[in-house]
Amino acid sequence: RVSDEPVGGRPVTIVLTVRRFYCRNSDCGATTFVEQAEGLSARYRRRSVPLLATLAQVGLALAGRAGARLAAQLGINVNRTTLLRLVRALPEPELTEAPTALGVDDFALRKGNVYGTILVDIGTGKAIDLLDGREAEPLAQWLRDHPGAEAICRDRAGAYAEGAKVGAPDAIQVADRFHLWRNLGDYVEKTVARHRACLKPEAPESEAPDRPAAERPPEPAEPRLVSRTRERYATVQDLRRQGESLSAICRILSLDRKTVQRFARATTVDELLGKAIGRSNLLEPFKPYLHQRWAESITDAAQLAKEITAQGYTGSEQTVRRYLRPFREMLAPPLAPPTVPKVRQVTGWLLRRPDDLDDGEKRQLTDIRSRSPHLDRLAEHVKAFATMMVQRQGEHLDTWLSTVEADDQPDLHSFTVGIRRDHDAVTAGLTLPYSSGKVEGNVNRLKAIKRQMYGRAKLDLLRKRVILA
């Protein structure tokens, strides 16, 4: 009796009459041999071959629990563990050689603890293998066992660079352009934060310094996070000069070791203040409205807080009270402070295509560049790198590096140091048509499969679903 695929939602059982053979050899471990119907039945199976193939595909697509629920709707009674067992038993395609263009990236099985490596055929866009760990040796061993890779697309990770160099020394390593652009964006943001004073627009003539002090807008107080960062940086640096170890500083200041390391390694406090000062202020978009209502003699902070909350403000009423408190000591309503773009906004303007900016953004960026020679030259460096990346002009990389290194751009200098360490791969990335786009797509698909499987996504089962689905 063999269970087969249901018909019309009703279960089907096929009753077979077959021959049974008896073995008279006493040394044989099996006593009987049952004849099988080819393509229908298999030894030790109570389900038909077509039904097993269907269930295996259901398991590949939906894993255990979801697959069992779908099978029940189709009229098939199967346990979730059976589905996973069928997936594990599926044969894998034989792979003897690496593809011509191989993509490499890491993924997290347990973020911060357990990682793996995914290998993708850039030509077909399909995942071909999953490795345990993201160190150099597993990749190098895989490349030795599967020769033939001519180009290896990777991110800027040093482990993959070393593994590719050891396992396939003749292959061209290609640094992914997306990761190059993102790395550049990080250093651009640091540079903009370093010159954040230039982001504030100049006051119009009506707000000149000769305006009575009682009518000027209040000077914004330095955020507590900024002042605390300055104090901690000064304290950590003083203790380091006194010869205290990092562990001793951790005990004295009651801070985590990683925090102390960050403060100790920073050469200036500006390196630590970039994100703190560039952090979004929840009240900033609503300040013009508060000034307008105050000029209309609406001075109840609670009422004003309710009004801006209805407009989308998500901060506290106390924040509104603190901002309005200096207004009560003025003789006349203060003018609304000029809107200062955030560090991240300006960074986005520098990294986006000029045609994608609206007229207001173009005008603000032009004003900022006119006030800050450093940011003006930064914009030119970013534009040159973008042109080189889009038009595949890797041969101009050395010229770009020399130009940046000759300029007073400390943060971009750090970027150029990393580029020179990985010079050949970056040049190939800016010249060849290969990229890790298909690899990133497979990583996203892998994450969806992993989360669908909850705690059952061990590497062997995850590997089957990623490669065969």
N, C-alpha and C positions, 0 to 999 in steps of 0.2 A: 504494500500500500504506500503510494507516493503522493504527497500533497503537491498540487500544481497551482498555477496562477488562477485566481478566482474568475468566474464568468458571471457578469451581471451583478457583481457584488456578493456572490454566494461562493463559499469554498468548494473546491473541486478535489476529489481524491481519485487517483487512477489505480485501479486494481490490476496488477500484472501477474500472469502465470508464467514462471520462468523455470529453468532447469537448475537443479542443485547437484553439484559434484562432490563426492566424498573422496578424501585422500586416505589411502591405505598405508602411507609411509608413516611409521610411528615416530620418526625423527622430525616430522613436519610440525610446526607450531600451530598450523590451522587445520581444522578437521573438515570443514566444508567450504566450498567455493560456489557462490551464487552467480548465475548468469545475469549480466546487466543489459538493459535496453539502451543502445548507444544514443547519446543526445538527450536522454530522458532521465535515466537514473544513474546513481553513482554509489560506490560502496560506502556503507556506514552513513548514508544520508536518507532522511525521511522526507526530504523535499526534492522536487525535480530540479534538474540542471537549469532550465530557464528561470524557475522561481528563485533559485539561489543567485543567479546572475542579476535578477531584478533587485533582490534585497541588498546585494552588494552595492549596486548603484545608488539605492536609497541611502545606504549607510555613508557612501562617499559624499553625497550631496548634503545630508542633514545630520549625520552622526547618529548617536544612540537614541536619546529620548525623543527628539523631534522625528527621527526616522520611524520609530516604533509607533508614534501617534499617526503618522501618515499611512503606514502600512495597515493599521487598524481601520482607517477610513476606507481603504481599498479592499478590505475583507481578508487581510492576512494577519494572523496572530503570530507575532514574533517578539522575543525579548530584546531589549536594547543591547544587552551584552552580546547576544548572538550577532546582531548587526555589526558591532565593532570587531568581533572575531572574524566575520566574513571579510571585512575591510582589510584586516591584518593579513589574511590569507591570499589576497590578490597578488598576482605576479607583477613585478615591475619591469618596465622596458629595459632591455640590456643596453648598457652604456659602456663602451670601451674607449672612446675618444672624447676629449673635450670639444665643445663647439669652437668655431673660428673666433667668435667674439663672445667672451664670457663676462657676465655681470656678477659682482660680489657685493653683498651687504649683510649687516647683522640684524637680528631681531631678538626680542626679549621673550623668553618663556616665563620668567618671573622678573619683572623689571627691577633692576638694581642687584639682582642675585644670579640668575641663570640666563645665559644668552646662547644663541646659535647663529649659524651662518647659512644664508640662502644663496644658491648658485642658479643663475638664469642664463638661458640661451638668448643672447641679444637679437639674433636673427629671427627666431620664432616667437620670442616673448614668453616662453614657457619655463617654469621652474624645473630644473633637472635633478637637484639634490639638496638635502639639508644636512649640515654638519653640526656636531656637538661642540659648542664653544665658539669664541670669536678670536682665538689666538692665531699666531702665524703658522704653527706646525700642522694643524688639521688641514688648512688650505694647501700648504706646501705638499703634504702627503697625497692629497686628492689630485693635485696637478701632476705629481709624479706617476700616479696610477692611471691617469687619463691624459696622455699627451695630446698635443694638437692645437692648443690655444695660441692664437696669434695676437690677440688684443684682450686685455683684462680691464674692464671698467670698474672703478671702485671710488669710494669717497676718500677723504683725506686721512683716514686711519692709518697709523704707522704699522700696525700688525699685519694688515692685508698687503701693504706695500712690501713688507719683509717676506711674507708668505709667498707672494707672487714672484718675487725675485729669486727665492730659493727653489720653488717648485717648477717655475717656467722661466728660466733666465733669458730665453730668446724672445719672449712675448713682450709686446709694447704695453706698458701700463698707461691707462687713460684716466686722468682725474676728472670727475664729473663736473660739468659746468654749473649745474644748479648749486652744488655744494660750494664751488668757488664763489659764486655770486652771494650766497648766504654768508660765507665767511667775510667777504668784503663788506657786506651790510653791517655785520657786527662791529667792525672797526670804524665804519662811517658813523655809526651811532655814537661810539665813544668820542670821535672827533667833534661831532656836533655838540655833545654834552660838555666837552672841554671849552667850547666857545659859546656856551648858552647865553652869555650876557649880550651877544650880538643879535639874539633873536627878538629882543624887545624893541618894538618900533620907536622911532624918535618922536618925542612929544611935539604936537603942533604948536604954532606960535601962541594960540590962545591958552596953552598950558605951560607957558614959559616959566622959568624959575622965579621971575619977578611977581608972579601971581601970589596974592596973600596966602600965608600958610594955612589959615583957617579954611580956605576954599580948595586946597589941594587934596587929591585923593590920598588916603593913608598909605604909607609904605608897608607892603606886605611883610609880615614877620617871617623870619627864617623858620622853615618847618622843623619840628622837633626831631625828626629822623635825621635831618642834615646836621643839626647842632650835636646830636648824640654821636653821629659818625665822626665828626671832627674831634670831639673829646676822646673817643675811644682810640682813634688813630694816633693822637698825640700821646696818650698814655702808653699804648703798646710800643711805640717807637722809643719813648723814654726808658721803659723797662728793658728793651732790647739793648739800648746803649749802656745800661747799667750791668749788662752781662746776664740777665735773667734768661732762663731757657723757656721754650714755648710751653712746656708742662707747668712750670712755675707761674707763668703769666695766666694760664688757664685757671689755676687755683686762686690767684690773687684777684682776678676780675670776675671769676665765676662765669666764664664764657666757654663755649664749645671749642675744641681744638681747631676745627676747620675755620671757624671765625677768626681766631687769633692768627692762624697761618695767613689768611687773606689780608688782614691788617698789617702783618709783619712784612709780607712780600711786596706790598704796594709801595712804589717809589714816591708818589705824591697822594695827597688826600683826594685830588680830583679823580683819580682812577676809581675811587670808591663812591664818589658822589654822583657819578653819571646817571645811574638808574634811580638813585634816591631823588634827585632834583627833577629828572625827566618823568617822574611818576605822575600819573594823571590826578588832577584836583577835581573832586566831584562838584565843587561849587563854582568852578571857573566859568562854565557856559552860562550860568544864571546871574553873574555879577552885574551885567548891564541892566537886567530887569530889576534887580534890587536897588540899584542907583536910581532908576527911573521912578520906582514906587516911593523911594525915600524923598525924591524931589516933589512928589505929589502929596507929601505930608503923611504917608502911611509908614509909621515908625514902629509898629508892633511886630517884634521879631517872630513871635509865634504865628501870627497871621501870614507874614511873608514866607515863613518856612512851609506853611500849608499850601500857599499858592505855587511855589516852585516845585513842591512835591507833586502837585497835580500835573506839572509840566514835565516830570520825569526825573526830578532830583531824588537821589537815593541815599543821601547822607543824613546826618542827624540835625535836629533843631539846634543843638548846642553849637554846632559849627557855624550856623547862620548867626547866632547871638554873638559869638566871638568876632565875626567879621564886621558886624554892625556896631559893636560897642564903641569904637573910636568916633563914629559918626555923631554920636550924641554930644561930643565936646566941641563940635564945629559950629561956626556961626551960620554958614551957608551949606546947602547940600553939596557933597563932593562930586566931581565929575567921574564918570565911569572910567576905570583903568583901561588902557589899551589892551586889546586881545593879543596875548603872546602865544605863538604856536608852540606846541610841545616838541620836545627833542625827537620823539618817535615820528611825529607828523613831518618834520623837516627831513628826517632820514628817508621817509617814504617818498617825499617829493624828489629827493636826489636820486633815488633808485628806480623810480618809475620813468616810463617813456614820456618825453615832454608833451607829446600829443594827447596823453591820457590825463593831463592836468587841466582843470578848468581855469577860467580867466583869473579868478581870485587867487588860486594857488600859485599860478605863474607870477602874478603881481607880488605876492608876499615873498616868493623865493627870489625874485629879482631884487627886491628891497634888501633882503638879508645878505645876498651876495654883494650888493653895493656897499653895505656897512662893514662886511667882514672879508678882508683879503684872503684869510685862511680858508673860509668856507667857499669862497669863489674858486680858489685853486683846487679845493677838494672836489667841487662839482666838475671841474675840468678833468681831474684824474678819473672820476667815476665814469664820465662820458667816454673817455678814451678806452677804458677797460671794457665798457659795454660794447663799443664799436668793434673792438678786437674780438670779443666773444661771439657776437652775432655774425660777423662777417668771416669768422674762422681765420683770423690773422695772427696765428700763434708765433709767426716769425718776428712780430713786433713786441713780443713780451719783454725782451731784454731792454729795449729802448724805454718801455713804460716803467720798468723797475728802476732804471737809472734816473729817470725824470722824477719819480716819487721820492727816491732816496736823497736826491739833491734838494728837495723841498723840506720846509719845516713842518712836517706832519708826523709826530712821534707815533701815533697809533697806526697809521698806514705803514710806518717802518716795520712794526711788528708783523703786519700782514706780508710785507715783502720778504722778511726773514723766513717765514713759513713757505712762501712760494719758492724761494731759492733752494730750500731743503728738498723740495719735491719738483724740481725744475723740469725734468724730462716729462714727467706725467702731466704736469700742468700745460706744457707746450703741446703735448699730444691732445689734451682735452680741448685746447683752443684751436686745434688744427683739424683733427679727424672728426667724422660725422657721428662717432659713437657717443652715447650718453647712457646714464643709469635710469632713464625714465621708466623703462620697462621693469627694471629691478624694483624701483619704488612702488610701482603698481602691484607687483607680486607680493611685496612686503605688506601692503594694505590688505590684500586678499588673505594673506596668511594670518594677519591679526583678526580678521573677521572669523575665519575658521577656528582659530584658537579660542576666541571668546565664546563661540557657539558651543564648544565642547567642555566649557567650565573646567573642572579639575581633571578631566580625563585626557587632556591634550599632551600626553607624553610624546617624546620626540619620534618614536617609531610610528605611532598612529598618526601624528600630525604630518609626518613625512609622506605617508601613504596618501593622505587626503590632498596635500598640496601638489604632489607630483601627478596623481592619477585623476583627480577630479576634473 
